[in-house]
């Protein structure tokens, strides 16, 4: 196991379409742990790559705060006299997906949940316009595709939003039609492996021939349940610690080592 502190990076421009493929969106403080030989094996064995979206491919809420979105959803509920649907912990989580799932647990399949999910999708669509590409993600995806790997998105975000972002980056051809995101059945969000299993089935992929790249413990758990090898991506030390504590064996703080393996 080697520990690799990353070097200094520069912030990228704050527009979606003109940002360099390799611009780092923020300084990375994480010390990442991975075995170089194992990283080579993971990449060389992967014929199918399942990507989480918000994190490994971009920072969706870089210019449109996820915390503000979560607060807006909670305020919308409160304005309808539904303040009691959220616990204090859920209100303070500042995570829109936690707010959405909390309401769905109490009113599964209701019109209220459908409307809340629609509001979240609209906010994600707004965020896509100022999302910051993850450093090296674009050339990595294109290079991996060029050497024969097939790609899919497996995310808790709206698939419409994902397609909009990928189209704007001219990456949709590397994924289409394999974008699997949030559906009306919110109990199937990760860590449930539903979106991973949909991707594997559509691609005709054996789990062992795939690789999941994600930045959250829920991605790791979904990969475990689907039987798919996992590689963690952590843009800061907090993310890296959460992944390591969840049991991730391989965590990188930059996608550049993956690109180097493919180009090498």
Protein Blocks (a to p, Z undefined) as FASTA:
>chain_A
ZZddddddddddfbfklpcfklcfbdcfbdcdddfklmmmmmmmmmbdcddfbhjlmcfk
lmocfklmmmmmmmmmmmnopmmmpcfklmmnopaklmmmmmmmmmghiaklmmmmmmmm
mmmmmmmmmcccdehklmmmmmmmmnopacddddfbdfklmmmmmmmnopmmmmoccdcd
ddfblmlpcfbfklmmmmmmmnopafklpccddfbfklmmmmmmnopacddddfbfklmm
mmmmnopabdcfbfklmmmmmmZZ
